[in-house]
Amino acid sequence: MADFGTGVSLWPLWIRLGWNDILQRYRRSMLGPFWLTASMAIMVIALGVLYAELFNTPIHDFLPYLCVGLLVWNLISSFLIEGGTLFTGAESYIKQIRLPYSVYVFRSSWSKLAIFAHNFVIYFGVLIYFQIWPGAVALLAIPGLLLVLINGAATTLLIGMISARFRDVPQLISSLVQIVFFITPIMWKPELLRTRTYIAEFNPFYHLVEVVRGPLLGSVPSSQTYLAVLLLTLINLIVVGTFFARFRSRISYWV
């Protein structure tokens, strides 16, 4: 708790470090982070048109669903995939400067949120093109996004610690993320499962996506979705908190 309390008080530092990560990645690039936005927009349009035909679904119904799903999934998957370098990528800082380890978690989460904000422009473009207005329900996406960020930060901390000790973990996570993407209702709707909707209902990633996607499309997520996300958040905080308290002192040796 002391580590995270001190980390929060150093918010100017991790905001600057997170922003610098984005600048370093796209230095000397004309569009910078908006290259991600451009590639995401192209993928949304291409997949939206194709899968709308394959699933025989009206494109004005499917493309917004796909768009928001991909935006939220891109945020979630970035926590999982990049979590492996949370501490190993900050080795020079850890070995030279004594900082709360939570600073690196906040730094990573902030940079991912900034990229998500860049890509969110696509959502507004879809709303304007299809003349969709979700109404006041869209405000429910804010607490939903907060829950996604909390779970993402907790998960990336856990993956970062394990990856610092076992360097094969990031490759394993990358492989698993690809599998999870296809079994999560992002490019398809749960209704297509007919009598086997339990495949989606027992998928925690579906509920994490839906708690943000539902409000942005004008519908209130079910109580089952909120309950699943809150339960997942509680489990994450307990497990990761216990793990962090137990192995925090070893991180500097592992990196």
C-alpha positions in Angstrom: 0.0 0.0 0.0 2.9 2.4 0.8 4.4 1.6 -2.6 1.2 2.5 -4.4 0.6 5.6 -2.2 4.0 7.0 -3.0 3.6 6.1 -6.7 0.4 8.1 -6.9 2.1 11.1 -5.4 4.7 10.9 -8.2 2.1 11.4 -10.9 4.1 14.1 -12.8 6.9 11.6 -13.2 5.0 8.7 -14.6 2.9 10.9 -16.8 6.1 12.3 -18.3 7.7 8.9 -18.6 4.6 7.4 -20.2 4.3 10.2 -22.7 8.0 9.9 -23.5 7.5 6.2 -24.3 5.0 7.1 -27.0 7.3 9.8 -28.4 10.2 7.5 -28.5 8.3 4.8 -30.3 7.1 7.2 -33.1 10.0 9.7 -33.2 10.6 11.1 -36.8 7.2 9.7 -37.9 4.9 12.2 -39.6 1.7 10.9 -38.0 3.2 9.6 -34.8 0.7 7.5 -32.7 -2.0 8.2 -35.3 -0.4 5.5 -37.4 -2.1 3.1 -35.0 -5.4 5.0 -35.5 -5.1 4.8 -39.3 -4.3 1.0 -39.2 -7.1 0.4 -36.8 -9.6 2.3 -38.9 -8.6 0.3 -42.0 -9.0 -3.0 -40.1 -12.4 -2.0 -38.7 -13.7 -1.1 -42.2 -12.2 -4.1 -43.9 -13.3 -6.7 -41.3 -16.7 -4.9 -40.8 -17.6 -5.1 -44.4 -16.4 -8.7 -44.8 -17.9 -10.2 -41.6 -21.2 -8.4 -42.1 -21.5 -10.3 -45.3 -20.4 -13.6 -43.9 -22.7 -13.4 -40.9 -25.5 -11.9 -43.0 -25.8 -9.0 -40.6 -26.7 -5.4 -41.5 -23.5 -3.4 -41.6 -24.9 -0.5 -39.7 -25.5 -2.9 -36.8 -22.3 -5.0 -37.0 -19.6 -2.4 -37.8 -20.1 -0.2 -34.7 -20.2 -3.5 -32.6 -16.9 -4.6 -34.2 -15.3 -1.1 -33.9 -15.9 -0.7 -30.2 -15.0 -4.3 -29.5 -11.6 -3.9 -31.3 -10.9 -0.7 -29.5 -11.4 -2.2 -26.1 -9.7 -5.4 -27.0 -6.7 -3.5 -28.2 -6.4 -1.9 -24.8 -6.8 -5.1 -22.9 -4.4 -7.1 -25.1 -1.7 -4.4 -24.8 -1.7 -4.9 -21.0 -1.2 -8.6 -21.5 1.4 -8.5 -24.3 3.5 -5.6 -23.0 3.3 -6.6 -19.4 6.3 -8.9 -19.9 8.6 -5.9 -20.3 7.1 -3.9 -17.4 10.2 -4.3 -15.3 12.8 -5.8 -17.7 12.3 -2.8 -20.0 12.9 -0.4 -17.0 16.1 -2.2 -15.8 18.2 0.9 -16.1 15.8 2.9 -13.9 15.4 0.1 -11.3 19.1 -0.4 -10.9 20.0 3.3 -10.6 17.1 5.1 -9.0 15.1 4.0 -6.0 11.4 4.5 -7.1 8.2 2.8 -6.1 7.6 -0.1 -8.4 4.0 1.1 -8.9 5.5 4.1 -10.8 6.2 1.6 -13.7 2.7 0.3 -13.5 1.2 3.8 -13.7 3.6 4.7 -16.5 2.6 1.7 -18.6 -1.2 2.2 -17.9 -1.1 5.9 -18.7 0.7 5.4 -22.1 -1.9 2.7 -23.0 -4.8 5.0 -22.1 -3.3 7.8 -24.2 -3.1 5.4 -27.2 -6.7 4.3 -26.6 -7.8 7.9 -26.6 -6.1 8.4 -30.0 -7.9 5.4 -31.5 -11.2 6.5 -29.9 -11.5 9.0 -32.8 -12.6 6.1 -34.9 -15.6 5.5 -32.7 -16.8 9.1 -33.3 -16.4 8.6 -37.0 -18.6 5.5 -36.9 -21.2 7.4 -34.9 -21.3 10.2 -37.4 -21.3 8.0 -40.5 -24.1 5.7 -39.3 -26.0 8.5 -37.5 -26.0 6.6 -34.2 -26.5 8.3 -30.8 -26.1 6.1 -27.7 -27.5 8.8 -25.4 -26.8 9.3 -21.7 -26.2 5.5 -21.3 -22.8 6.1 -22.9 -21.6 7.6 -19.6 -21.7 4.2 -18.1 -18.6 3.4 -20.2 -16.5 5.6 -17.9 -16.8 3.4 -14.8 -16.5 0.4 -17.1 -13.3 1.7 -18.6 -12.0 2.4 -15.1 -12.6 -1.3 -14.1 -10.8 -2.4 -17.3 -7.8 -0.2 -16.4 -7.7 -1.5 -12.8 -7.7 -5.1 -14.0 -5.2 -4.3 -16.7 -2.8 -2.6 -14.3 -3.1 -5.5 -11.8 -2.6 -8.1 -14.5 0.4 -6.3 -16.1 2.0 -6.1 -12.6 1.6 -9.8 -12.1 2.9 -10.6 -15.6 5.8 -8.2 -15.2 7.0 -9.8 -12.0 6.7 -13.4 -13.4 8.4 -12.4 -16.7 11.3 -10.8 -14.8 11.9 -14.2 -13.2 11.0 -16.4 -16.1 11.8 -14.8 -19.5 9.8 -17.3 -21.6 6.5 -16.0 -20.2 6.0 -13.1 -22.7 6.1 -15.5 -25.6 3.6 -17.7 -23.9 1.3 -14.8 -23.2 1.5 -13.6 -26.8 0.3 -17.0 -28.0 -2.5 -17.2 -25.5 -3.7 -13.7 -26.4 -4.2 -14.8 -30.0 -6.3 -17.7 -29.0 -8.4 -15.7 -26.5 -9.1 -13.1 -29.3 -10.9 -15.6 -31.5 -12.9 -17.2 -28.7 -14.1 -13.8 -27.3 -17.1 -12.2 -28.9 -15.4 -9.3 -30.7 -15.7 -10.2 -34.4 -18.9 -12.2 -33.7 -21.9 -11.9 -31.5 -22.8 -14.4 -28.7 -26.2 -15.0 -30.3 -24.4 -17.0 -33.0 -23.6 -19.7 -30.5 -27.3 -20.4 -30.2 -27.6 -23.0 -27.3 -23.9 -22.7 -26.4 -23.8 -19.1 -25.2 -22.1 -20.3 -22.0 -18.9 -20.2 -24.0 -19.2 -16.4 -23.9 -20.8 -16.1 -20.5 -17.9 -17.9 -18.8 -15.3 -15.9 -20.7 -14.1 -13.0 -18.4 -12.7 -11.1 -21.4 -16.1 -10.9 -22.9 -17.5 -9.2 -19.8 -14.5 -6.8 -19.7 -15.2 -5.8 -23.3 -18.9 -5.7 -22.9 -18.8 -3.4 -19.8 -17.5 -0.7 -22.1 -18.9 -1.7 -25.4 -22.5 -1.9 -24.3 -22.9 1.7 -23.1 -21.0 3.1 -26.1 -23.6 1.3 -28.3 -26.5 2.6 -26.3 -27.3 -0.5 -24.1 -26.9 -1.1 -20.4 -24.7 -4.1 -19.7 -26.4 -6.9 -17.8 -26.1 -7.4 -14.1 -24.4 -10.6 -14.9 -21.7 -8.7 -16.7 -21.2 -6.2 -13.9 -21.1 -9.0 -11.3 -18.5 -10.9 -13.3 -16.3 -7.8 -13.8 -16.5 -6.8 -10.1 -15.7 -10.4 -9.0 -12.8 -10.6 -11.4 -11.5 -7.2 -10.1 -11.7 -8.4 -6.5 -9.8 -11.6 -7.3 -7.2 -9.8 -9.3 -6.5 -7.3 -6.5 -6.3 -10.0 -3.8 -4.0 -12.3 -5.9 -1.8 -9.6 -7.3 -1.6 -7.7 -4.0 -0.5 -10.9 -2.2 2.0 -11.8 -4.9 3.4 -8.3 -5.0 3.8 -8.1 -1.2 5.6 -11.5 -1.2 8.0 -10.9 -4.1 8.4 -7.1 -4.3 11.9 -7.2 -2.7 13.2 -9.6 -5.4 12.2 -7.6 -8.5 15.5 -5.6 -8.5 17.5 -8.9 -8.5 15.4 -10.6 -11.1 15.8 -7.8 -13.7 
